[in-house]
């Protein structure tokens, strides 16, 4: 990833959302210190688990349960590497499934995040200026492999920046940087309805801010599709520019094509 180009994108997002770059950098330093001595996975280990494979990126939108049920019903869940956004881990656990990695800024269901870590899921913990208390209270509790992420300057090897802003589109950016052959989106509605596993019940300014973030995720995914094949298997929600919608009934065929890329 071109870090300079990403920082330009980030600063545009920061201006839109009134983010504090210095606090984001402070959070990255904090997370790096909290992960010292922990079981931090390496970029090479992550790449070896993903390179050449299709990666399913699972958002926590309203379609999540339906999409997961269809993929499991078709016997295809383990045919792809599965990266999930934060609260989507709950739906995976309810279905008796464990994703390969979860991307979280720790504002999701802590018991489920900790549990899925103990079951072998890699946890990508994101640091930003507003979640430092959560970092202090939760970052040390993960039993499985972890690695930190930041949206500003990375602090390798414990805190990396492979692009992305929201948990969902960050998972897609990491999949791309790790060498995935294609990205399949599920549960990424990115519309005006917030899924029950993604801060449902927001009102007023908090809801407006959430919808702005979903719009940012949509734009970042559209841009990412210029670098890697991306297909949207989400069963409802908004169209993402430049990314073709695909029915889940065609997943097996699309997967076979992706594995030949």
C-alpha positions as CSV (number, residue, x, y, z in Angstrom):
1,X,0.0,0.0,0.0
2,X,1.1,3.5,-0.8
3,X,1.1,5.1,2.7
4,X,1.4,8.6,1.4
5,X,-1.6,8.2,-0.8
6,X,-3.6,6.6,2.1
7,X,-2.7,9.5,4.4
8,X,-4.1,11.9,1.9
9,X,-7.4,9.9,1.8
10,X,-7.4,9.7,5.6
11,X,-7.0,13.4,6.0
12,X,-10.0,14.0,3.8
13,X,-12.0,11.6,6.0
14,X,-10.6,13.3,9.1
15,X,-11.8,16.7,7.9
16,X,-15.3,15.3,7.2
17,X,-15.6,13.7,10.6
18,X,-13.5,16.1,12.6
19,X,-11.0,13.5,13.6
20,X,-7.8,14.3,15.5
21,X,-4.8,12.9,13.8
22,X,-2.6,13.4,16.8
23,X,-5.0,11.4,19.1
24,X,-5.2,8.7,16.5
25,X,-1.3,8.5,16.6
26,X,-1.4,8.5,20.4
27,X,-3.8,5.5,20.3
28,X,-1.5,3.6,18.0
29,X,1.4,4.1,20.4
30,X,-0.8,3.0,23.3
31,X,-1.9,-0.2,21.4
32,X,1.7,-1.0,20.4
33,X,2.7,-0.9,24.1
34,X,-0.3,-3.0,25.2
35,X,0.6,-5.7,22.6
36,X,4.2,-5.9,23.7
37,X,4.9,-9.5,24.8
38,X,1.6,-10.7,23.4
39,X,1.1,-13.3,20.7
40,X,1.3,-10.9,17.8
41,X,0.9,-12.5,14.4
42,X,3.2,-11.4,11.6
43,X,2.4,-10.0,8.2
44,X,4.0,-13.1,6.6
45,X,1.7,-15.4,8.6
46,X,-1.3,-13.4,7.6
47,X,-0.3,-13.4,4.0
48,X,0.4,-17.2,3.9
49,X,-3.2,-17.8,5.2
50,X,-4.8,-15.6,2.5
51,X,-2.6,-15.3,-0.6
52,X,-4.3,-16.7,-3.7
53,X,-7.6,-17.3,-2.0
54,X,-10.9,-15.6,-2.3
55,X,-11.7,-13.8,0.9
56,X,-15.3,-13.3,2.2
57,X,-15.7,-9.9,4.0
58,X,-18.7,-9.9,6.3
59,X,-20.2,-6.7,7.4
60,X,-22.8,-6.4,10.2
61,X,-25.6,-5.1,8.1
62,X,-29.3,-6.2,8.2
63,X,-28.6,-9.0,5.6
64,X,-25.9,-10.7,7.6
65,X,-27.9,-13.6,9.0
66,X,-29.6,-14.4,5.7
67,X,-26.3,-14.2,3.8
68,X,-24.4,-16.5,6.2
69,X,-27.3,-19.0,6.3
70,X,-27.2,-19.2,2.5
71,X,-23.4,-19.7,2.3
72,X,-23.4,-22.3,5.1
73,X,-26.4,-24.0,3.5
74,X,-24.5,-24.3,0.2
75,X,-21.5,-25.9,2.0
76,X,-19.2,-23.1,0.8
77,X,-18.2,-21.3,4.0
78,X,-14.8,-23.0,4.4
79,X,-14.0,-22.6,0.7
80,X,-13.2,-19.0,1.4
81,X,-11.1,-17.2,4.0
82,X,-13.6,-15.3,6.2
83,X,-12.8,-11.8,7.5
84,X,-15.6,-10.4,9.7
85,X,-16.3,-6.9,11.0
86,X,-16.7,-6.5,14.7
87,X,-20.3,-7.5,15.7
88,X,-20.6,-10.0,12.9
89,X,-18.7,-12.4,15.1
90,X,-21.9,-12.9,17.1
91,X,-23.8,-14.3,14.1
92,X,-20.9,-16.6,13.2
93,X,-20.8,-18.0,16.7
94,X,-24.6,-18.4,16.7
95,X,-24.2,-20.5,13.5
96,X,-21.4,-22.6,15.1
97,X,-18.7,-21.0,12.8
98,X,-15.4,-19.4,13.5
99,X,-14.0,-16.8,11.1
100,X,-10.4,-16.6,10.1
101,X,-10.0,-13.0,11.3
102,X,-12.1,-10.3,13.0
103,X,-11.5,-6.6,12.5
104,X,-12.6,-4.5,15.5
105,X,-12.2,-1.2,17.3
106,X,-13.5,-3.0,20.4
107,X,-16.9,-1.3,20.5
108,X,-18.6,-4.6,19.6
109,X,-19.7,-7.5,21.9
110,X,-16.6,-8.0,24.1
111,X,-17.6,-11.5,25.3
112,X,-18.0,-12.8,21.7
113,X,-14.8,-11.1,20.5
114,X,-12.9,-12.7,23.4
115,X,-14.5,-16.1,22.8
116,X,-13.9,-16.2,19.1
117,X,-10.2,-15.4,19.8
118,X,-10.0,-18.4,22.1
119,X,-11.4,-20.5,19.3
120,X,-8.5,-19.6,16.9
121,X,-9.7,-16.5,15.2
122,X,-7.0,-13.8,14.6
123,X,-8.1,-10.4,16.1
124,X,-7.1,-7.2,14.3
125,X,-7.5,-4.6,16.9
126,X,-7.9,-1.1,15.6
127,X,-6.7,2.0,17.5
128,X,-8.2,5.4,17.1
129,X,-8.4,8.5,19.2
130,X,-11.8,7.7,20.7
131,X,-11.2,4.1,21.8
132,X,-8.2,4.3,24.1
133,X,-10.2,3.4,27.2
134,X,-11.4,0.2,25.4
135,X,-7.8,-0.6,24.3
136,X,-6.6,-0.4,27.9
137,X,-9.5,-2.6,29.3
138,X,-9.7,-5.2,26.5
139,X,-6.6,-5.5,24.4
140,X,-4.8,-7.7,26.9
141,X,-7.6,-10.2,27.2
142,X,-7.4,-12.0,23.8
143,X,-6.0,-15.5,24.0
144,X,-5.5,-16.0,20.3
145,X,-3.3,-14.3,17.8
146,X,-3.6,-10.5,17.6
147,X,-2.2,-7.6,15.6
148,X,-2.9,-3.9,15.9
149,X,-4.1,-1.6,13.1
150,X,-4.1,2.1,12.8
151,X,-5.4,4.7,10.3
152,X,-2.3,6.9,10.6
153,X,1.4,6.1,10.8
154,X,2.0,2.4,11.5
155,X,4.3,1.1,14.3
156,X,5.5,-2.2,13.0
157,X,5.5,-5.0,13.8
158,X,2.7,-4.7,16.3
159,X,0.5,-2.0,14.7
160,X,0.1,-2.0,10.9
161,X,-1.7,0.2,8.4
162,X,-2.9,-1.7,5.4
163,X,-5.7,0.8,4.6
164,X,-9.4,1.1,5.3
165,X,-11.4,3.1,7.7
166,X,-14.5,1.2,9.0
167,X,-14.1,-2.3,10.3
168,X,-15.8,-3.7,7.2
169,X,-13.9,-1.9,4.5
170,X,-10.7,-2.2,6.5
171,X,-11.1,-6.0,6.3
172,X,-11.4,-5.7,2.5
173,X,-8.3,-3.5,2.3
174,X,-6.3,-6.0,4.4
175,X,-7.4,-8.9,2.2
176,X,-6.2,-7.0,-0.9
177,X,-2.8,-6.2,0.6
178,X,-2.4,-9.8,1.9
179,X,-2.7,-11.2,-1.7
180,X,-6.3,-12.4,-1.9
181,X,-7.4,-13.4,-5.4
182,X,-10.8,-11.8,-5.1
183,X,-13.1,-10.3,-2.4
184,X,-16.7,-11.4,-1.8
185,X,-18.8,-9.0,0.2
186,X,-21.6,-10.3,2.5
187,X,-23.7,-8.3,5.0
188,X,-22.4,-5.1,3.6
189,X,-25.8,-3.3,3.1
190,X,-24.3,0.2,3.5
191,X,-27.7,1.8,3.3
192,X,-29.9,3.8,5.7
193,X,-30.7,0.9,7.9
194,X,-28.2,-0.2,10.6
195,X,-28.0,-3.9,11.4
196,X,-28.8,-5.1,14.9
197,X,-25.2,-6.2,15.3
198,X,-23.9,-2.8,14.3
199,X,-25.0,-0.2,16.9
200,X,-28.7,-0.5,16.2
201,X,-30.9,2.1,17.9
202,X,-28.7,5.1,17.1
203,X,-30.7,8.3,16.7
204,X,-30.0,12.0,16.0
205,X,-26.5,13.1,15.4
206,X,-25.0,9.7,16.2
207,X,-27.1,8.0,13.5
208,X,-26.2,10.7,11.0
209,X,-22.5,10.2,11.8
210,X,-22.9,6.4,11.4
211,X,-24.5,6.8,8.0
212,X,-21.7,9.1,6.9
213,X,-19.2,6.4,7.9
214,X,-21.2,3.9,5.9
215,X,-20.9,6.2,2.9
216,X,-17.2,6.5,3.4
217,X,-17.0,2.7,3.5
218,X,-18.9,2.5,0.3
219,X,-16.6,4.9,-1.5
220,X,-13.5,3.2,-0.2
221,X,-14.7,-0.2,-1.4
222,X,-15.6,1.3,-4.8
223,X,-12.0,2.6,-5.1
224,X,-10.5,-0.7,-3.9
225,X,-12.4,-2.5,-6.7
226,X,-9.9,-0.9,-9.2
227,X,-7.1,-2.9,-7.6
228,X,-8.7,-6.4,-7.0
229,X,-11.9,-8.1,-8.2
230,X,-14.7,-7.4,-5.8
231,X,-18.2,-9.0,-6.0
232,X,-21.1,-8.0,-3.8
233,X,-23.1,-11.0,-2.6
234,X,-25.0,-8.9,-0.1
235,X,-28.7,-9.8,-0.4
236,X,-30.1,-6.3,0.3
237,X,-28.9,-2.7,0.8
238,X,-27.3,-0.1,-1.5
239,X,-25.4,-0.7,-4.7
240,X,-21.7,0.0,-4.4
241,X,-20.3,1.8,-7.5
242,X,-18.1,-0.2,-9.8
243,X,-18.8,-3.4,-7.8
244,X,-21.1,-5.9,-9.5
245,X,-24.0,-7.4,-7.5
246,X,-23.9,-11.2,-7.5
247,X,-26.6,-13.7,-6.3
248,X,-25.4,-16.1,-3.7
249,X,-26.7,-19.0,-5.9
250,X,-23.8,-18.1,-8.2
251,X,-21.2,-18.1,-5.4
252,X,-19.8,-21.6,-6.2
253,X,-19.1,-20.7,-9.9
254,X,-17.6,-17.3,-8.9
255,X,-15.4,-19.0,-6.4
256,X,-14.1,-21.5,-8.9
257,X,-13.2,-18.5,-11.2
258,X,-11.5,-16.7,-8.4
259,X,-9.4,-19.6,-7.5
260,X,-8.1,-19.8,-11.1
261,X,-7.0,-16.1,-11.1
